[in-house]
């Protein structure tokens, strides 16, 4: 499967080792004076090690790799002691990876290892691109802007997960489990005035442009991976009436076929004036 994973530029890396403590999963080691990714299975692709490299030798790329395996990671981490275990659990908590966090805790319970508390401080620096940092705010109250007076016409955002752009999403993000996915062409929110109320509420949004984003096969692989790896309940595809936007529906159909899943699909067409024209 294709997924996000670390790449180390060997020509740039000087072997300082500053990245290693930020990878409690054990995916990085110093070998022959260079930092190396030693196991795809141990790398979650979230990029916690990136910001600690003084030379910028570490990057996140998307390539064919074995799926990340939390239980094998824990088998590698547990013998290293409480501090390493805690660092790993805090890493998962910082990225809102609740499913992996539960798997890690279950592994520790089965092995009779005491469960340390995660003590991630609020505002702790996130190493990596802030636009790629996974956030899951489902169950929280909608955020209102303090700059705009509350009124009957001021609605709070219904967005509960981040990121939303398909290019930035991690196919293994736990918020895809049992989700109703909203897959929208990126012009739709600008055209349809009540986009949040009508489409975002209670769904996990994914957006892209089928015409201008030159990542067709990459998008297909990623969307198919999301559908394959998670028990998705439904797909809600929203696109504009213009012909090129039909590529949104086509990509979803291809990804669904590749996943081999039978998931209900609801297709919505929005006019350039912002009206809902058709529902299938």
N, C-alpha and C positions, 0 to 999 in steps of 0.2 A: 504494500500500500504506500501511497505518497503521504508524507506528513512533514511537519516542521521538525527540524533537528539541527544540532550544532555543527558548524563547519569551522575548522581552525586553519588559518593561513600559515603554513609551516615556514614560509619565507620570512614572515613578519614576527612570528613567535620567537622570543629570546629565552624561553624556559624559566622565567622568573617564578612560576608556580603560584602567582597570586589568585588565579582562577580556581585552584583546587578546593580551598575551603568553602567556596560558594557552590560546590557540587557535592553535597553529602550523599547523593545517590550513587556516587562512585563511577560515573561515566567518564571522568577525566583522570588521566594519570600522566606523570612525567616519564617519558621514555626517550632515551638517547638525547636528553637535553631539550626536548620539546614537549609541549602539552599535546596529548593525543586523546581523541574520543575512542575509548576501548570497547564500548558496547552500545549498539543502537537500543537495545532493550532497556538500558538504564537512563537514557536521555529522554526527558519529557518535552524538550523543544521549547520550554518557556523562557529560556535565556537569562537565568539568574546570574550566570557567570560572565555575561558580556561586559557589564559596567566595571568589573574589577580588572580587566585587562588594560594595562597602561599604554599598550601599543595598538589597540583596536584590531587584534588578530582573530577575534572570535566573532562569528556572524551566525544568524539563523537562516537556513535555507530550507527549501522544500524539495525533498527527493524521496526515492524509494527507500523504505526502511522498515524493519520489523516493528510491530506495534509495541509501545511502551508497556512494560509489565510490572505493576506495582508490587505484587507478591515476590517476584524475583529481586526487585530493588530492596524490599524489606529484608529478605534473606541475606543480602549483601551488607545492609546497614546495621542490623540488629547486633552482630558481634562487635561492632565498633564502639558501643557504649552509649550511655544516656544522652551525652551532648550531641552526638551525631544524629541520633534518633530524633531529638528535639528539633534540631536544625532542619531536618527533612520534613517533619510535621508542620513546622512554621512556614516552610517553603510552600507546601500544599495549601495551607490556610491562607497565605498571602495572595494566592492566585485563585482562591475560591473553588479549588478542586475538591469538592465535598465527597464525591464518589471515591476518589483515590484515598482521601483522608480516612474514610470509613474502612476501606480495604486494609490500610496500614494499621489502624487500630485493631481490627479484627485479627490480623496476623500476630500482633503483639500479644493479644489476649490468648490466642491459641498456643503461643510459645511460652506463656507464663512470664512475659517480660513486662515490668511495671510501665504504665503509660505516663510519660511526662506531660506536663501542661505546656500548651503553646502560648507564648507570651509576646507575640508580634506587636510591637508598639504602633499606635496609630500614627500615620504619616511616615512610616518607615520607607526609606528610599526603595523604589522599584528599579532594578537593573534591567535595562532593555528599552525597547520603544514603548512609550506610554500608550500609544495608540493600539498596541497589541496586548496590553495587560488585560487579562480576563477578569470581568466583574459580573457578579450575580447578585442582584438586589431584589429578587423575587421575595415577596412577603413584607417588604418595606413600604412605608407610606410614600406616595408620589412626591417628588421634589418640586417645590415652587420657587420661582425666581424672586428674590428680595427686591430686585430692581424694578419689577413691574407690579403695580398695585393689584391685589386680588380682586376679582370681579366675576360676574356671571360669565363673561366672555374669555376669562383667563383660565385655561385648563392646564393641569399639571401634566408633565410628560408621563407616558405609560411605558417608557423604555426601562427594562429591568436587567438587561444583560448587555455586555460589551466585550469585544467589538461587534460591529454589525456588518462591516464590509467583508465579503467572502474571501478576499485576498488575505485578510488579517486573522480570520477565525482559525482556531485550533480544532480540528475534527474530533479530537478526543475530549473536548470540554464537557464536563458532566452535566451542564444545563441542557444538553440535547436529549438526555434520557427522558422518555415519556413526554416529549415536547410536541406542541402544535407549532409547526414551523411556518413563519411568514417569509416568503421569498419574493422580494419586490425589486422591480427595475428602479434604479436610483432617481428617476425623474418623478415617480409617482408621489412621494411625499410633498413635492412642491406644487403639484397640480391639484391633489385631492385635499381640501381644506381640513376635513375631519379624519385624516389618515390615522392618527393615534387612536382616536375613539373607535373608528370602524374596523381597523386592522391590527394594530399593535397590541391592544389589551389582551393579556393572557397568552401571548404568543412570543416565540423567540424569533426576532427578525434577522434576515440575511439579505443584503442588498448588493447589486452589481449592475453594470451596464452591458447588455449583450452585444452592443455595437462597438463601443469605444474601448472596453477593457480587452486588450489583446492577450487573453489568457484562457482561451476556450477549453483546451484539453486539461489544463491545470485546474480550472474551475470544475470541470466535469469530474475529475478524479477526487477533488476535495468534497464536493457535494455527495458523490457516491459513497465516499468513506463515512461521511456523517450518517447517511441513511443505513449503511451496513453495520456500523459500530453501535448504533443506539436504537432502542425501541421507540421509534417516532410514531405518534398517533395520527397526525394528519399534516397535509401540505396545503398551504394557501398561497397561490401564485397570483401576484398583482402586477399588471403591466399596462403600458399606455396603448392607445389605439393605433399608433403609427406602426407600419409594417415591420421595421427593424426590431421593434420591441417584442415581437412574437418569439424572438430568440430566447427570451426568459422561459417561456413555456416549453420550448424545445429542449433546452438544457436540463430542465427538471425531469422531463420525460426520459431523456437518455440516462440521467443519473439513477432514476428509479429503476429502469430496466437493468442497468449494470449492477445495482444492489440486489436484485432478485426479490425485493420486498413487494408486498401488496399493501400499499398505503393509500388511503383516500386522498384525492386531489381536488381542490376547489380552485377554479380559475376565474379571475376578475379582470375586466377590461375597463380602463379609465380613459375618458375623453380628454383632449387637450384643454378643454374648459373645466376639467376637474370632476365631471359627472361619472357616476357608475353606469356603464353602458350595458354590460352583460355579465352574467354569472353562470358558470358551467359546473 
